[in-house]
Amino acid sequence: MLQPIAHLLSKQRNILGSTSPRRRALLESIGLNFEIIDSGFNEQLLRDKFSHPCEYVKENAKQKAIHVYKKLADAGETADLIIGADTVVTFQESIYEKPKDKEDAFQMLTKLSGNWHTVFTGVALVTNSTSPHSSAALTTINNPSSTTTTTTITTTTSSTTTTSNACSNKDDNGNGDDYVVTTFHEATDVYICQLTPNIINSYIETGEPMDKAGGYAIQGIGATLIESIKGDYFNVVGLPLHRLTKELYHMYSE
């Protein structure tokens, strides 16, 4: 999907607003040139404020990307594309992020054992609103029937005021930096086989579950626990590559 627009992406500054080694490896695998900047966003959003887990992950992803944008603005810098992402595991209307400790990991895996669950990844793309690619995003992606939403945001380093579908943040002279945020999400269903306490504890002792949403890694030892999936495998790893490249193609090919 990226080949027709690779020459455009290679000439601009692209940033991944995440220190996740999985997301880094996925972007490297498709040949995208990018930098990594930790957003520093403190993920303390109240889950019950969101109507659905997909809205929760999209907001987390958006805040991560915006925090990177503001970091750059504070340093007098900018970027052509900032990618933010967030992944959670959901089961029986509960959201499972990274386990707090071994006991938490054990409880998560016990609940997921012998059941289907759903993995949601939200992605946010921040581009400069003066860019022709941002204009393309506004005209081709903002479709009411789509899971993609695009909003134009004006901001400076002062506090942000939210009104309807946009955030406004200007100084007393009305000066500010404009950017566009495009968000979308993907969902993948995963079935974990029936696990015994011994299997769960042995897996936890590998250390792998401790920094993974839901307490397992599909790309690691955790793959041995997974019997079946329905949907995008890479979405479970942490970044839906097909959907990401599809959105970028629409943004940059118009």
Secondary structure, 3 states (H helix, E strand, C coil): CCHHHHHHHCCCCEEECCCCHHHHHHHHHCCCCCEECCCCCCCCCCHHHCCCHHHHHHHHHHHHHHHHHHHHHHCCCCCCEEEEEEEEEEECCEEECCCCCHHHHHHHHHHHCCEEEEEEEEEEEEEECCCHHHHHHHHHCCCCCCCCEEEEEEECCCCCEEECCEEECCCCCCCCEEEEEEEEEEEEEEEECCCCHHHHHHHHCCCHHHHCHHHCCCCCHHHHHEEEEECCHHHHHCCCHHHHHHHHHHHHHC
